[in-house]
């Protein structure tokens, strides 16, 4: 594959890219043309279709398209002069080549998560976990592929799984340090805390907020998903249900962060800090991974501080 980061002026390419945006514009001579942004996992490049002829098949934003193009330099940036476009067939591309994905192996992460689930002894919580993470094949498929955010952190294929695993691992560590914690409750809450993002965010390649996500949000969505499934498990203790649902509702810690409740249980507090820790460290790692700059990078609005990489030994 001819990745965007490897394009050079003068290249003539025939390649499949993800069309992120498509704008129909008008030139100074009154002629219509397309202005595109094309993406793969290595970057984004502008593309122009100056001749809207029969060689340009119909396509829309977020379609995978095969383009024949020349690579030009315009205003010190590479640009594609596209001569031909057709829709790419599903078997012609692998989504992971076009959308950032977790650097960890998806199946290995899921196996580790299920290893933590296996430590849950309470039969009611175990039945609840199994109903999602073992028996619900559609949920499993979506959970493995979904992102945990649109852009802030873990906004890539496998991001939701990666974030959930790391939060659950932190929670397990907390249980070793603080024996008062109810390990079964905390691990279960960690595995469920963000499942509402499956409906808050659309699947790739769009990965954008749904109407349900905008109007309700992942915390309440996740609360509803778990509550509905609990209702199908006979004899589930009401107090345990309330405690688990509280952990989900309070996992962002503060009302201004979107939590309907502040943590009132030890497990809810532990989940909040585990979630916050993984999110903030991932934000920093993604910022540092995108630059070789060893100086301060400026104020990060999500962290509220000016950040830089640690000096090399």
HELIX and SHEET records of a PDB file:
HELIX    1   1 UNK A    4  UNK A    6  5                                   3    
HELIX    2   2 UNK A   90  UNK A   92  5                                   3    
HELIX    3   3 UNK A   95  UNK A   97  5                                   3    
HELIX    4   4 UNK A  106  UNK A  117  1                                  12    
HELIX    5   5 UNK A  123  UNK A  133  1                                  11    
HELIX    6   6 UNK A  137  UNK A  145  1                                   9    
HELIX    7   7 UNK A  159  UNK A  177  1                                  19    
HELIX    8   8 UNK A  183  UNK A  192  1                                  10    
HELIX    9   9 UNK A  197  UNK A  200  1                                   4    
HELIX   10  10 UNK A  211  UNK A  215  1                                   5    
HELIX   11  11 UNK A  218  UNK A  230  1                                  13    
HELIX   12  12 UNK A  238  UNK A  249  1                                  12    
HELIX   13  13 UNK A  255  UNK A  257  5                                   3    
HELIX   14  14 UNK A  266  UNK A  289  1                                  24    
SHEET    1   A 6 UNK A  12  UNK A  26  0                                        
SHEET    2   A 6 UNK A  32  UNK A  40 -1                                        
SHEET    3   A 6 UNK A  43  UNK A  49 -1                                        
SHEET    4   A 6 UNK A  77  UNK A  87  1                                        
SHEET    5   A 6 UNK A  64  UNK A  74 -1                                        
SHEET    6   A 6 UNK A  12  UNK A  26 -1                                        
SHEET    1   B 2 UNK A 299  UNK A 300  0                                        
SHEET    2   B 2 UNK A 305  UNK A 306 -1                                        
END                                                                             
